[in-house]
Amino acid sequence: MTRIENETYNTRRFWITIPELESFDFIPGQFVTLDLPIHEKPNKRWRSYSIASWPDGTNTIELLIVLLEGGAGTTYLFNEIYEGSELVLRGPQGVFTLPDPIEKDLYFICTGTGIAPFRSMIHHIQLHNVPHKNIYLLFGTREKKDLLYKDEMMAMEQEVDQFKYIPTLSREKWEGCCGYVHAIYENLVHEKMNGDGQLPPSGFFLCGWKNMIDEAKQRIQQLGFDRKSIHQELYG
Ligand SMILES: Cc1cc2nc3c(=O)[nH]c(=O)nc-3n(C[C@H](O)[C@H](O)[C@H](O)COP(=O)(O)OP(=O)(O)OC[C@H]3O[C@@H](n4cnc5c(N)ncnc54)[C@H](O)[C@@H]3O)c2cc1C
């Protein structure tokens, strides 16, 4: 562990350097699995985390982790791990990655630390000038104090063409969007359909916890999209 910083009151950024490798190569959207000494049985010790940084040719990656009250793994990470601590990890793993080429509008839909793989993807797109259509990052959380990477995403919105960052709060009124993420992509799709009634070519990437993902899958299919246009990374 090379560096730890608080992102919010309950969420931390952890930077991990893999000394055995010169460069830790991965595809944006992939995750690593930590083997934490929290149980005797190996398969009860594994906790997966999306890589929040982007491939940059170095051997350091960033993870974004929220403390879950009573959670064995996150309690260990928040209380027992310091800069200089050693961790065992596997990876990169996973197939939650960008289409290549990007030929449709992309909806990145997430709650909480589910923003991590999308941060990796959008930086990668910027860094390599990856051709793309509209990209909407819909980030849902409860209150202003729960917003993650807010200033950075606002800056990316200025820097990356056709990239829109749309944070929404479900429990606080503010200058931005309110309520859950679902109404936002539904409205965007409806606006695009107003022209000719055709479904706009779109790919939906969902990341976060079960409630949001289950509801989004249902609503996106109700809009008329195929199951194949939906990709998901379920955190639990
Ligand atoms: C592929 C993948 C990538 C992941 N990436 C991230 C990531 O980037 N950042 C991150 O913070 N977590 C991520 N997770 C979740 C992470 O692996 C752990 O499940 C989480 O940190 C809780 O671990 P714990 O040991 O503290 O809790 P446990 O003791 O294992 O959790 C107890 C229960 O709480 C549920 N739970 C855990 N977190 C929440 C939550 N926030 N809201 C509601 N229910 C919850 C779990 O499903 C479990 O049933 C990811 C999971 C997967 C499978």
The ligand as an ORCA input file, in Angstrom:
! r2SCAN-3c Opt
* xyz 0 1
  C     -16.361     -7.279     -9.281
  C     -16.548     -6.474     -8.012
  C     -15.982     -5.212     -7.909
  C     -16.171     -4.466     -6.750
  N     -15.620     -3.215     -6.683
  C     -15.790     -2.458     -5.583
  C     -15.243     -1.136     -5.517
  O     -14.588     -0.655     -6.446
  N     -15.452     -0.425     -4.375
  C     -16.172     -0.925     -3.321
  O     -16.328     -0.198     -2.316
  N     -16.701     -2.165     -3.353
  C     -16.520     -2.953     -4.454
  N     -17.043     -4.230     -4.486
  C     -17.664     -4.779     -3.276
  C     -16.590     -5.441     -2.398
  O     -16.067     -6.579     -3.060
  C     -17.112     -5.930     -1.043
  O     -18.272     -6.703     -1.223
  C     -17.438     -4.750     -0.125
  O     -16.253     -3.975      0.079
  C     -17.963     -5.241      1.227
  O     -17.014     -6.126      1.791
  P     -16.981     -6.394      3.360
  O     -16.102     -7.573      3.583
  O     -16.688     -5.147      4.112
  O     -18.464     -6.759      3.700
  P     -19.103     -8.215      3.890
  O     -18.914     -8.606      5.305
  O     -18.602     -9.135      2.837
  O     -20.565     -7.748      3.451
  C     -21.744     -8.128      4.017
  C     -22.926     -7.964      3.012
  O     -23.180     -6.598      2.663
  C     -23.395     -6.440      1.247
  N     -22.847     -5.121      0.879
  C     -21.539     -4.816      0.788
  N     -21.369     -3.512      0.511
  C     -22.609     -2.954      0.411
  C     -23.102     -1.635      0.168
  N     -22.277     -0.589      0.009
  N     -24.430     -1.432      0.130
  C     -25.281     -2.455      0.326
  N     -24.882     -3.721      0.583
  C     -23.565     -3.982      0.636
  C     -22.653     -7.580      0.599
  O     -23.301     -7.981     -0.600
  C     -22.746     -8.679      1.678
  O     -23.906     -9.450      1.472
  C     -16.905     -4.989     -5.652
  C     -17.442     -6.277     -5.764
  C     -17.284     -7.003     -6.917
  C     -17.880     -8.387     -6.999
*
